Amino acid sequence: MGSALSLNFADQGISVSVFNRDEGEESGTVDRFLERSRANHQILGFSDLISFINSLEQPRKVFIMISAGALDSVLDRLIPLLDSGDILMDGGNSHFKLSNERFNLCALRGIEFLGVGVSGGEKGARFGPSIMPGGSKKGFEIAETYLSKIAATDKKDQPCITFVGPEGAGHFVKMVHNGIEYVEMQLLAEVYQLLCHQYDNYQLAELFDQWNHGELGSFLLEITAKIFKRKEGENDLIDLILDKAGNKGTGSWGSISALEMGTENSMMSSAVFARYLSSQKETRQKLGVSPDNDFTKSIIDTENLKKAYAIARRLNHLQGFELIATASKTFDWQINPSEIARIWTNGCIIRSALMEELALRFKNSQSLLEESSFLEGIRNHENALSKTVKAAIDRRVATPAFSSAWNYWTGLTTGTGPANLIQAQRDFFGAHTYQKKNDPNGEFYHTNWEE
């Protein structure tokens, strides 16, 4: 992605210098990049850090694209070479708490630090990503001129970039973006598993392509339809791919953040754990049970499944934006959800027709829980979700994302739940106290349960 971003900057007429260490497996990286780009771009390349820094005009604008684990060692070498007023941008998937620390470290030296979320993959980086900068507002005001030129644009031709908030706000929002992405992918995988006994891969591609034309339209749905059509020789490539999913940590970070801040984010967690479980291939094969043939031969109602998929996606986005809202309040970041949704309408992996709708909804409300028509739309079709979960159980198909969506929605819309029993248990063994329904003052009580 670093190479792709460099070429994107150069395409916009921006003078670019690139640096990469010339050691081990990375030996010759800069030379190979310059050789590939020389025909169309005038880019300077360096494998000496001091020469690289000296090639930049002041205030220097340094955009780093490396794995999060290697960043601190690079910063240790880089920061002493920078001057007050220079702008340092971390475009990798760094944990937001580390970005908070790096923001404060740079501020002590007068360096403007930006933790920049970048989404769109290699193609997006090359031709227009969604960009989520957080950190120094002063640094952003200088860097915006350059970043806006390489960003994707929305339907009003505005760049898909906004200043998210101070400190690590940009990386937090990118983390949530990736968590929403995890769930979107998991939901499509569950639809696939429910239908793979009913349709061949080409039929699945046709079905997903139909769904993609309308309110369900999304980048992930579009590429999934293309995946089912891809061949390798005489075989469908999807049938040759091992069912073990990888991950790079952002989904688990989002789940942990939700736990730390006490906000519901079960769908993201379910998608993360589904990937972990998929990696236990040998155990799954050892314990594997064949589903009942009668159920595998029975027909799934695809119209009902389509409605359930639409509802689950809405609940996924609701949880994701509630996590952002909670963080914004916790850290006083003042994040604008409408702007976040807007910059996610193009360039990024979770761009969709739904995101365009949410960008408009957030102009009226700070929370989707305040949008009665949004909630009513879910309520009117909630039976589709329960029918899908029941059909999956009957067919012995694990659907953690769909099931989490159903549990979340059912719990959210149940006025009186069983937590009174939990409070009584906590008070019984730990004297944790409880409140009473008929006490308008909210006083806390303790009972000696064994008297």
N, C-alpha and C positions, 0 to 999 in steps of 0.2 A: 504493500500500500504506500510505502514511502516513495518508491519509484513512481507510482501512478500519480501521487499528489504533486511530485516535483514537475512532472510533465504537464499536469493540469495548470499549475502556476505559470509555467513557461508559455503555455498556449495563450494565456491572458496578457502576454507581453511583460511579465514580471521577471526581472533579473534574478536568477536562481544560482546558488552555490549548494553543492551537496557534499556530505561527508559520510564516510563509513570506514571503520577500522579495516586494516589490511592484514588480518591475522587468521591463521587456521582455515576453517571452511569459508571464511569471508574474504579470503585473499583474492584480490582482483575484482571485487564487487563494483567498485567505482569505475574502473576501466571498462568493464563489460557494459555497465549502464551508459556511459558516455558514448561507447561505440554504437549502441542501439539507438541512441537519441540524437546523434550528431547530425543526421541528415536534415532534421526539421527544427532543431533547437540549439541555441547557444547557452549551454549550461557549463558552469565551472565545477570541476570535481576535485576533491581533496581526500587524502588519507592521513593528513597531519592536522590535528585539531587547531593548533595555533594559526596555521596558514588559513584554515577555513574561517575562523573567527575574524581574522584580519581582512578577509575578502568582503565582508559585509559592511554596508553603509550604516551609519549610526542615525537614530537608535537601531541597534541590531534586532532583527526579528528571526528567532531560531525556533524552528518547528521540529520536534523530536518524534520519530515514529519507530519505537523499539518495544520489545516485550517489557511488561511492567516490572518483572523481576530483575531486569538489568539496568533499570533507570537510575537508581541511586548512585551506582558506580560511575555512570556517565556524568551525572550532575556534579559529583565530587570533583571531576576534572574540568567540567565546563564552567560552572559558576564563578570560580576565581578569575576566569578570562573575560568575564562580562563586566560592563560598566553600569553605573546607576542610570536608569531610564531604558536600558535594553529590555526586550520582551522575550520571555522564554515560554514556549508553548509545548505542553505534553499532549500529543495526539493519540497516545495509546490507551488501552483499557486499564487505567490505574484505579485502585481503590480510592474512593472519595476521601477517606480519612487521611490517607497518605498525601493526597492533593492538598488537604487542609494544612498539613505540616509543611509541605513544600512551598505553599503560598506564603506562610509566615516566615519561613527561612529566607525566601527571596526578598520579602518585604524589608527585612533587616538590612539588606545590602542595596536597597533601592531598585531592585530588579522587579519588573512587572511580570508576574507568573499567571499563566492561563492553563487550566486543565481543560482540554478540548475534547469533547466526545465527537467522534467521527463515525457515521454509519453509511453503509452503502456497498461495503465490500470493495474489492479491487476495482471493479468497473465503476462503482460510484465515485471512488477516490479519483479515478482518471477523468471522468466526464461530469461529475457533479454530485457530491455527497450532501447529506444533511449534517450540519455542524452545530455543536452544542458547547460553546465556550462558557467557562465560569472562572472566577478568580478576580483579577485586577480589572476594574472598570476602565481605568485610564489606559491600561495595556490593550484592552479590547477596542477602545475608541481609535487607537492607532492601527491595530492589526485588522480591524473590520474592513478597511479599504481593500486589503488583499484577500482576506477570507471570503468576502462577499462575491468576489469575482470567480472563485472556483466552486462555489456552492451550487446545488441544484436550485431550481426556481419553482415556486408554487403556481397555481392557475392564474394568479394576478401578476405573474412575472416578477415577484419579489423573491429575493434570495432566501433559501431555507437555512437561515442562520439567525440566532438571537442571543443576546447576552442573558444567560440563564440566571446567574446570581453570583455572589461572592464565594471565595474559598473553593471548596470542591463541588459546588453545585452542578457544574457542567458534567463532571464524571458521575455524579449521583444519577442525574437524569439519563445519561447514556447507559448506566447499569440497569435502570428500570426499563429502558428501551429494550435491552437484551433479554430481560426477564419476560417481558410481554412477548418477545420473539420466541422464546423457549416454549411458551404456552401455545402460541399460534401454530408452531411446528408440531407439537405434541397432539393437538386437536386434529390436525390433518392426518397424522400417523394413526390415530385411533379410528378416524373415518375409513382410512385405508384398510385397517385390520377388520373392521366390521363388514366391509364390502368385498374383500379380496376373494371370498368363496363364491360370490354372486356375480362378479364381473371380471373379465380379463383386464390386463393392463391398458389395452387400447380403449376399452369401454370406460375404464376409470378416468383416463385422460379426457375422453369426450365429456363425461359427467362433470369433472372439475372445470373444464373449459366453459361449460354451460353456466355453472355457478359463478364463474369469474365475470360474467357479463351481467352486471346489476349491482345491488347493494352489497353483495358479498365480495365484490372485486377487490383483489389485493395482489401485491407482488408475489407473496408466497404461494397463493393459490395458482397464479399464472405459471410459476416455475415448476410447481408440482405436476401440473398437467403435462408440461414438456418432459419432465423426468420419466413419466410412464410411457412415453413414446420412444425413448432413446434405446437404440439397439447396440449390441456388441456382437458382431457376427450374426448368427441366427437367433441369438437370445435377447430377451429384454434385459437391459443392463440392471434394472432394479432388482431382478431375481438373482443376480450374481453378487449383490452387495451384502456383506455380513451385517447382521442385525445387532450391532454394538455401536451406540452413539457416544461421541466424545463431547467434551465441554471444556471451556476455558475459565470457568470460575465466576463469571458475572452473575449467572442465575443463582448460584448459592450465596453470593454476596447480597443480592437483593432479598433473598429469603431470610438471611441472618439479620439484615437491617430491619425488616418488618418485625421480626421477633424482638429486636432490641427496642423498637419504638412502640411496640404493642398495637400494631395494626394488622388487620386480616389480609393475608396474601397467600392463601392456601393453593391457588391454582399455579402460581409460579413454583412453589415448593414441590407440588405434585409432579410438575414437568421435570424439575431437577432430579428428583428421586427416581422417576421413570428412566432417565438416562443412566443413573447409577445402576439400577436393576438390569438394564439392557447389557451392561458390561459383564454381568455374571453369566456369560454364555454357557460355560461348562456346567454350572450348577443348574441352570434352567433346562438344559438338555437332559441332565441326569434325573431331574424331578418331573420332567415333562409328562403331561397327561393329555391324551387326545380328546378334543371336545366331542360331545354327542353328535353323531352324524345327522340325526333328525334336525337338530338346530342349525348345523352348518349348511344344511340344504334349504332351510326355511328362508323366506325372503324378507330382507330389511326394507322398510318403507323409506325410500330415499327422500321423499318430500318431507316426511317427519324429521329425518336425519338432517336435512338442510336447515330446517327451522331450529333444531337443537344446536347445530353448529353456529348459527347466527346469534343465538342467545348466549352460548358459552363464550363467544368472542366478545360480546358486549360486557359480560361479567369480568372477563380477563382485563379489558381496558379499564373498567371501573376500578378494579383492585389496583392496577398499576398507577393510575392517576391519584388514587387515594394515598398510595405510598409516597408519591411525590409531594402531595399536599401536607402530609404529616411531617415529612422532612423539612419542608419549607417553613412550617410553623415552629418546629423544634429548633432549627438553626437560624431562624429569622432571615431566610434567603429571599422571601418575597417573589417566589417563582410564579410566572404568569402561565396558567395551564393552556389558555387559548393559543398563546405563542408557541408553546411546546408542541401542541397538536398540529399547528400550522406548519412548523418546520419538519414535522414528520409526515406531511402529505406527499413529499417527493424526495427522491435521493436515498432514503433509508430503507432498510429491509422490511419494516412493518408499515410501509405506506399502503394506504387502502382507501376505498370509498368511505368506510366507517370513520377513518381519521379525519377526513374532510368534514364529515358531519359533526364530529366532536369539536373541531376547531371553531365551528359556529356556535355550538351549544355552550362552550366555555366563555363566550362573549357575554352570556346572560347569567351564568352561574359559575361559582368557583368549584363546585362539586357536582358530579353526576347524580349524587344522592338527592340533590335539590331539583333535578330535572324530572318532573312528574311524567312527562310524555315518554322520556327515555325508559323510566322504570315501568310504566304501564305497558310499553311495548314488550318488555320481558314477561310481565305478568300474564299478558294475553296469550302467550305461547309457551308457558312454563310446562304444560303437559308434554310438549314435544321433547323437552329435556328429560323428564322422568321416564317417558316411554323408551327413549334411547338408552338410558342407564339400565332399565329393566331388560331390554333386548340384549344388551351386552352381557348382563349377568346370566341370562338364560342360555346364551351361547358360549359361556365361559371365556369371555374376552375382557381383558383388563382395560378399563378406560379411566385412568386416574384423573385426567383433566376434566372430562365430562362429569365424572362423579364429584369432583371437588366443586365444580360449578353448581351442580345441583345442591350439594350440602350447604354451600355458601348462600345461595339464593333462598333456600328453605329456612336456614337459620336466621337470615337477615329479615325475613318476612314472617317470622313466628313471634307474636307479641309476648307470649309467656312461655319461657323455656324451663329446663330442669336445673338451672344453676343454683336455685335455692337449696337443693339437696347438697350440692358441692360446698356451698357456704356453711351449711350445717355440719358437714363432715370436717371441714377445716377448723371450725370452732370446737368440735368434739375433741380432736386429737391435738390441736395446736393453739387453742384459745385465740384464733385469728379474728373473732367477732363477726357480726353480720348486721345488716340493716333490715328493718321491718317495712312491709308494704304500706301499713297504715300510719307510718310516722312521717309527716310532711317535712320535718326538720332534718331527716337523714341521719339520725343518731345511730351509733354503733352499740350493739348489745353482745353480751357473752352469757352463755348458759352453762351451768355445771351439769352436764348430761347424765352423769351417773349417780346423781342424788336420788 
